[in-house]
Amino acid sequence: AGRQKWKVGDLVLAKVKGFPAWPATVSDPGKWGHSADSKKVVVCFFGGEQIAFCNPADLEEFTEEKKVTLVGKRHGKGADFSRAVKEIIRCFEKLKKQNEGS
């Protein structure tokens, strides 16, 4: 499962060296003035407008189970992480409602 597994708009937890797995969304590289890289996935982190080029192996799908785990872990990780967790949960719940309605 390489880069093709991930679509723009997918909600993920992205692992970047030196940080906990951080809530992010898969983004279009063109939106940020970059060309697509066949080996990397562009993500935009919640809690700020920062982007990163990640290896597909460093991304994991954001699921209901991950939501429960993150809510428990967010304390003590700083305000930015807490904000990022709140933002991804808001998006996740919105997508869930849209999918239930269709």
DRENPA-3360 file (N, C-alpha, C; in nm, 2 decimals, always signed):
BEGIN
1 = AGRQKWKV = +0.09/-0.12/+0.00/+0.00/+0.00/+0.00/+0.09/+0.12/+0.00 ~ +0.11/+0.18/-0.12/+0.19/+0.30/-0.13/+0.11/+0.43/-0.12 ~ +0.15/+0.52/-0.19/+0.09/+0.65/-0.19/-0.05/+0.65/-0.25 ~ -0.08/+0.55/-0.34/-0.21/+0.54/-0.40/-0.32/+0.51/-0.30 ~ -0.29/+0.45/-0.18/-0.39/+0.42/-0.08/-0.46/+0.55/-0.03 ~ -0.38/+0.66/-0.03/-0.43/+0.78/+0.04/-0.49/+0.88/-0.06 ~ -0.61/+0.93/-0.03/-0.67/+1.03/-0.12/-0.68/+1.17/-0.05 ~ -0.68/+1.27/-0.13/-0.69/+1.41/-0.07/-0.81/+1.41/+0.01;
9 = GDLVLAKV = -0.80/+1.46/+0.13/-0.91/+1.47/+0.23/-0.92/+1.36/+0.33 ~ -0.84/+1.26/+0.31/-0.83/+1.15/+0.41/-0.78/+1.20/+0.54 ~ -0.84/+1.16/+0.65/-0.79/+1.20/+0.79/-0.70/+1.09/+0.83 ~ -0.58/+1.14/+0.88/-0.47/+1.05/+0.92/-0.40/+1.09/+1.05 ~ -0.33/+1.00/+1.10/-0.23/+1.04/+1.21/-0.09/+1.02/+1.14 ~ -0.02/+1.13/+1.14/+0.11/+1.13/+1.06/+0.23/+1.13/+1.17 ~ +0.32/+1.04/+1.15/+0.44/+1.03/+1.23/+0.55/+1.11/+1.17 ~ +0.60/+1.21/+1.25/+0.71/+1.29/+1.21/+0.81/+1.28/+1.32;
17 = KGFPAWPA = +0.94/+1.26/+1.29/+1.04/+1.24/+1.39/+1.04/+1.36/+1.50 ~ +1.04/+1.32/+1.62/+1.04/+1.42/+1.73/+0.90/+1.46/+1.78 ~ +0.79/+1.41/+1.72/+0.66/+1.45/+1.76/+0.57/+1.33/+1.78 ~ +0.47/+1.34/+1.86/+0.37/+1.23/+1.86/+0.30/+1.21/+1.73 ~ +0.24/+1.10/+1.70/+0.16/+1.09/+1.58/+0.06/+1.20/+1.58 ~ +0.06/+1.29/+1.48/-0.01/+1.41/+1.48/-0.13/+1.41/+1.39 ~ -0.25/+1.46/+1.43/-0.36/+1.46/+1.34/-0.34/+1.55/+1.22 ~ -0.37/+1.49/+1.10/-0.35/+1.56/+0.97/-0.45/+1.52/+0.87;
25 = TVSDPGKW = -0.45/+1.59/+0.76/-0.54/+1.55/+0.65/-0.45/+1.54/+0.52 ~ -0.48/+1.45/+0.44/-0.40/+1.43/+0.31/-0.44/+1.55/+0.22 ~ -0.34/+1.62/+0.17/-0.36/+1.74/+0.09/-0.30/+1.73/-0.05 ~ -0.35/+1.82/-0.13/-0.30/+1.83/-0.27/-0.17/+1.91/-0.28 ~ -0.06/+1.85/-0.33/+0.07/+1.93/-0.33/+0.06/+2.06/-0.41 ~ -0.03/+2.06/-0.51/-0.04/+2.18/-0.59/-0.10/+2.30/-0.51 ~ -0.18/+2.27/-0.41/-0.23/+2.37/-0.33/-0.12/+2.45/-0.26 ~ -0.01/+2.39/-0.23/+0.10/+2.45/-0.16/+0.22/+2.49/-0.25;
33 = GHSADSKK = +0.19/+2.48/-0.38/+0.30/+2.52/-0.48/+0.40/+2.41/-0.50 ~ +0.37/+2.29/-0.47/+0.46/+2.18/-0.49/+0.41/+2.08/-0.60 ~ +0.50/+2.01/-0.67/+0.45/+1.91/-0.76/+0.44/+1.78/-0.69 ~ +0.36/+1.69/-0.74/+0.33/+1.56/-0.68/+0.46/+1.48/-0.68 ~ +0.48/+1.41/-0.57/+0.60/+1.32/-0.55/+0.54/+1.18/-0.54 ~ +0.59/+1.09/-0.63/+0.52/+0.96/-0.64/+0.55/+0.87/-0.51 ~ +0.65/+0.91/-0.43/+0.68/+0.83/-0.32/+0.63/+0.89/-0.19 ~ +0.59/+1.01/-0.19/+0.55/+1.08/-0.06/+0.41/+1.13/-0.07;
41 = VVVCFFGG = +0.35/+1.15/+0.05/+0.21/+1.19/+0.06/+0.22/+1.33/+0.13 ~ +0.16/+1.43/+0.08/+0.15/+1.56/+0.14/+0.04/+1.56/+0.24 ~ +0.07/+1.60/+0.36/-0.03/+1.62/+0.47/-0.03/+1.76/+0.52 ~ -0.14/+1.81/+0.56/-0.16/+1.93/+0.63/-0.20/+1.90/+0.77 ~ -0.12/+1.95/+0.87/-0.15/+1.92/+1.01/-0.26/+2.01/+1.07 ~ -0.34/+1.94/+1.15/-0.44/+2.02/+1.22/-0.37/+2.10/+1.33 ~ -0.43/+2.21/+1.38/-0.37/+2.29/+1.48/-0.27/+2.39/+1.43 ~ -0.27/+2.40/+1.30/-0.18/+2.50/+1.23/-0.17/+2.46/+1.09;
49 = EQIAFCNP = -0.13/+2.56/+1.00/-0.13/+2.53/+0.86/+0.01/+2.48/+0.81 ~ +0.07/+2.39/+0.89/+0.20/+2.33/+0.85/+0.17/+2.21/+0.76 ~ +0.26/+2.19/+0.66/+0.26/+2.07/+0.58/+0.38/+1.99/+0.59 ~ +0.37/+1.86/+0.55/+0.49/+1.78/+0.55/+0.48/+1.68/+0.44 ~ +0.59/+1.63/+0.38/+0.59/+1.52/+0.29/+0.62/+1.40/+0.36 ~ +0.53/+1.30/+0.37/+0.54/+1.18/+0.46/+0.55/+1.06/+0.37 ~ +0.63/+0.96/+0.42/+0.63/+0.83/+0.36/+0.49/+0.77/+0.39 ~ +0.43/+0.70/+0.30/+0.30/+0.63/+0.32/+0.30/+0.55/+0.45;
57 = ADLEEFTE = +0.41/+0.48/+0.48/+0.42/+0.40/+0.60/+0.41/+0.47/+0.73 ~ +0.43/+0.61/+0.72/+0.43/+0.69/+0.84/+0.29/+0.75/+0.87 ~ +0.19/+0.70/+0.79/+0.05/+0.75/+0.80/-0.03/+0.64/+0.85 ~ -0.13/+0.67/+0.94/-0.23/+0.56/+0.97/-0.37/+0.63/+0.97 ~ -0.46/+0.55/+0.92/-0.60/+0.60/+0.91/-0.65/+0.65/+1.04 ~ -0.73/+0.76/+1.04/-0.79/+0.80/+1.17/-0.93/+0.73/+1.17 ~ -0.95/+0.65/+1.28/-1.07/+0.57/+1.30/-1.13/+0.61/+1.43 ~ -1.25/+0.55/+1.45/-1.32/+0.57/+1.58/-1.23/+0.52/+1.70;
65 = EKKVTLVG = -1.16/+0.41/+1.68/-1.07/+0.36/+1.79/-0.96/+0.46/+1.81 ~ -0.90/+0.52/+1.71/-0.79/+0.62/+1.72/-0.85/+0.74/+1.79 ~ -0.97/+0.78/+1.76/-1.03/+0.90/+1.82/-1.04/+0.88/+1.98 ~ -1.08/+0.76/+2.02/-1.09/+0.73/+2.16/-0.95/+0.74/+2.23 ~ -0.86/+0.67/+2.16/-0.72/+0.67/+2.22/-0.66/+0.81/+2.23 ~ -0.68/+0.90/+2.12/-0.63/+1.03/+2.12/-0.69/+1.12/+2.23 ~ -0.82/+1.11/+2.25/-0.89/+1.19/+2.35/-0.82/+1.16/+2.49 ~ -0.79/+1.04/+2.51/-0.72/+1.00/+2.64/-0.58/+1.05/+2.65;
73 = KRHGKGAD = -0.51/+1.06/+2.53/-0.37/+1.10/+2.53/-0.34/+1.25/+2.52 ~ -0.44/+1.33/+2.49/-0.41/+1.47/+2.45/-0.37/+1.55/+2.57 ~ -0.40/+1.51/+2.69/-0.36/+1.59/+2.81/-0.21/+1.58/+2.83 ~ -0.15/+1.69/+2.86/+0.00/+1.69/+2.88/+0.08/+1.70/+2.75 ~ +0.02/+1.71/+2.64/+0.09/+1.71/+2.51/+0.10/+1.86/+2.46 ~ +0.04/+1.95/+2.53/+0.05/+2.09/+2.49/-0.08/+2.14/+2.42 ~ -0.10/+2.27/+2.41/-0.22/+2.33/+2.36/-0.24/+2.30/+2.21 ~ -0.12/+2.30/+2.13/-0.13/+2.28/+1.99/-0.19/+2.14/+1.96;
81 = FSRAVKEI = -0.14/+2.04/+2.03/-0.18/+1.90/+2.01/-0.33/+1.89/+2.05 ~ -0.37/+1.95/+2.16/-0.51/+1.94/+2.20/-0.60/+2.00/+2.10 ~ -0.56/+2.12/+2.04/-0.64/+2.18/+1.94/-0.64/+2.10/+1.81 ~ -0.53/+2.03/+1.78/-0.53/+1.95/+1.66/-0.62/+1.83/+1.68 ~ -0.63/+1.77/+1.80/-0.72/+1.66/+1.83/-0.86/+1.70/+1.81 ~ -0.89/+1.82/+1.87/-1.03/+1.87/+1.86/-1.07/+1.89/+1.71 ~ -0.98/+1.95/+1.63/-1.01/+1.98/+1.49/-1.03/+1.85/+1.41 ~ -0.95/+1.75/+1.43/-0.96/+1.63/+1.35/-1.09/+1.55/+1.39;
89 = IRCFEKLK = -1.13/+1.56/+1.52/-1.25/+1.49/+1.57/-1.37/+1.56/+1.51 ~ -1.37/+1.70/+1.50/-1.48/+1.77/+1.44/-1.50/+1.73/+1.30 ~ -1.39/+1.72/+1.22/-1.39/+1.68/+1.08/-1.44/+1.54/+1.07 ~ -1.39/+1.45/+1.15/-1.43/+1.31/+1.15/-1.58/+1.29/+1.17 ~ -1.63/+1.36/+1.27/-1.77/+1.35/+1.30/-1.86/+1.41/+1.19 ~ -1.81/+1.52/+1.12/-1.88/+1.58/+1.01/-1.89/+1.48/+0.89 ~ -1.77/+1.41/+0.86/-1.77/+1.32/+0.76/-1.86/+1.20/+0.78 ~ -1.86/+1.15/+0.91/-1.94/+1.04/+0.95/-2.09/+1.07/+0.93;
97 = KQNEGS = -2.13/+1.19/+0.96/-2.27/+1.23/+0.94/-2.30/+1.24/+0.79 ~ -2.21/+1.29/+0.71/-2.23/+1.30/+0.57/-2.25/+1.16/+0.51 ~ -2.16/+1.06/+0.55/-2.17/+0.93/+0.50/-2.29/+0.85/+0.54 ~ -2.34/+0.88/+0.66/-2.46/+0.82/+0.71/-2.58/+0.87/+0.63 ~ -2.58/+1.00/+0.59/-2.69/+1.06/+0.51/-2.69/+1.02/+0.37 ~ -2.58/+0.97/+0.31/-2.58/+0.93/+0.17/-2.62/+0.79/+0.14;
% end
